[in-house]
Amino acid sequence: MPNHIHVIWELKQKNGKEMPHASFNKAAGHLLVKDLKLNHPKVLDFFKVNEKERAFRIWQRDPLAIKIISKSMLEQKLIYIHNNPLQEKWRLVKYAEDYEWSSAPFYQNERANFGIITHYTERFG
C-alpha cells in the first residue's frame, strides 16, 4: 500500500515485557531506519521527528494490532488484506495476485515473493 502495511505474523517465543506488536514495530523500525540511512538517505528525512525519545517515527502512534484467535478470523483478515490494493481508494492493480507486495500470489499459485511466507493451514490446519 502506498502509505501503510498489513502483516499477519505469529510470535514464536515470548519477547519479555513488551507487547508482541511493540517488539515487531521496534525491531522493524530499527531495520528500516538502518536501510534508509544506507540506501535512501533523502527518504529518511520524511520520517524525522522532534521527539525526546526518538529521531525518526516509522510507525503511527497506537497502530491497530489484532490478536487472531481462529482460522475463520485469519481467513477474513487475509481476504481483506489481499483485496485492499483493489479498493476504489487505491486501484493499484486489477487482480490481488498482481500486487507486488502481497501474499496473494503465494496463495493463488504458490509463488512466494518474500521467502518468509508459510501457509496459514500449517498453523490452523
C-alpha positions as CSV (number, residue, x, y, z in Angstrom):
1,M,0.0,0.0,0.0
2,P,1.3,3.5,-0.6
3,N,1.1,4.6,3.0
4,H,0.6,1.6,5.2
5,I,1.2,-2.1,5.6
6,H,-0.8,-5.1,6.8
7,V,1.0,-8.0,8.4
8,I,-0.2,-11.3,9.8
9,W,2.5,-12.9,11.8
10,E,3.0,-15.4,14.6
11,L,5.1,-14.8,17.7
12,K,7.3,-17.9,18.1
13,Q,8.6,-17.1,21.6
14,K,7.9,-14.7,24.4
15,N,9.6,-11.4,24.0
16,G,9.9,-10.1,27.6
17,K,7.9,-7.2,28.9
18,E,6.8,-5.6,25.6
19,M,3.6,-6.4,23.8
20,P,4.4,-8.6,20.8
21,H,3.3,-5.9,18.3
22,A,5.5,-3.3,20.1
23,S,8.5,-5.6,19.7
24,F,7.7,-6.1,16.0
25,N,7.4,-2.3,15.5
26,K,10.6,-1.6,17.4
27,A,12.7,-4.2,15.6
28,A,11.3,-3.5,12.1
29,G,11.6,0.3,12.7
30,H,15.3,0.0,13.5
31,L,15.9,-2.1,10.4
32,L,14.0,0.3,8.2
33,V,15.9,3.3,9.6
34,K,19.2,1.5,9.1
35,D,18.3,0.6,5.5
36,L,17.1,4.1,4.7
37,K,20.3,5.6,6.1
38,L,22.4,3.3,3.8
39,N,20.3,3.2,0.7
40,H,17.8,6.2,0.7
41,P,19.1,9.0,2.9
42,K,16.8,11.6,1.3
43,V,13.7,9.5,2.1
44,L,14.7,9.2,5.7
45,D,14.1,13.0,6.1
46,F,10.3,12.3,5.7
47,F,10.4,10.3,9.0
48,K,12.3,12.8,11.1
49,V,10.5,14.0,14.2
50,N,11.4,16.3,17.1
51,E,10.6,13.9,19.9
52,K,12.5,13.3,23.1
53,E,12.7,9.5,22.8
54,R,13.4,9.2,19.0
55,A,14.8,11.0,16.0
56,F,12.5,9.1,13.5
57,R,9.0,7.9,13.6
58,I,8.4,5.0,11.2
59,W,5.0,3.8,12.6
60,Q,2.0,5.8,13.6
61,R,1.2,6.0,17.2
62,D,-1.0,3.2,18.5
63,P,-1.1,1.1,15.4
64,L,-4.0,-1.3,15.1
65,A,-2.9,-4.7,16.4
66,I,-5.5,-7.5,16.5
67,K,-4.9,-10.9,18.0
68,I,-6.1,-13.6,15.6
69,I,-7.9,-16.3,17.6
70,S,-9.4,-18.6,15.0
71,K,-8.9,-19.9,11.4
72,S,-12.1,-18.1,10.3
73,M,-10.8,-14.8,11.7
74,L,-7.4,-15.3,10.0
75,E,-9.1,-16.0,6.7
76,Q,-11.3,-12.9,7.0
77,K,-8.2,-10.7,7.7
78,L,-6.3,-12.4,4.8
79,I,-9.1,-11.8,2.3
80,Y,-9.3,-8.1,3.4
81,I,-5.5,-7.7,3.1
82,H,-5.5,-9.3,-0.4
83,N,-8.3,-7.1,-1.6
84,N,-7.0,-3.9,-0.1
85,P,-5.0,-2.9,-3.2
86,L,-8.1,-3.4,-5.3
87,Q,-10.2,-0.9,-3.4
88,E,-11.5,2.1,-5.2
89,K,-9.4,4.3,-3.0
90,W,-6.2,2.7,-4.3
91,R,-6.8,0.8,-7.5
92,L,-3.2,-0.3,-7.6
93,V,-3.9,-3.5,-9.6
94,K,-6.7,-5.3,-11.3
95,Y,-6.1,-8.6,-9.5
96,A,-5.0,-9.2,-6.0
97,E,-2.2,-11.6,-7.1
98,D,-0.7,-8.8,-9.3
99,Y,0.1,-6.6,-6.3
100,E,3.9,-6.9,-5.8
101,W,3.8,-6.6,-2.0
102,S,1.0,-9.1,-1.4
103,S,1.0,-12.7,-0.3
104,A,-1.9,-13.3,-2.7
105,P,0.4,-14.8,-5.4
106,F,1.6,-17.3,-2.8
107,Y,-2.0,-18.4,-2.1
108,Q,-3.0,-18.2,-5.8
109,N,-0.2,-20.2,-7.4
110,E,2.4,-20.8,-4.6
111,R,4.7,-18.1,-5.9
112,A,6.4,-16.5,-2.9
113,N,8.0,-13.1,-3.4
114,F,9.5,-12.8,0.0
115,G,10.6,-16.3,1.1
116,I,9.2,-15.9,4.6
117,I,5.6,-16.8,4.0
118,T,4.1,-20.1,5.3
119,H,0.6,-21.2,4.5
120,Y,-1.8,-20.5,7.3
121,T,-3.2,-24.0,7.3
122,E,0.2,-25.1,8.7
123,R,-0.8,-23.3,11.9
124,F,-4.6,-23.7,11.9
125,G,-5.0,-27.0,9.8
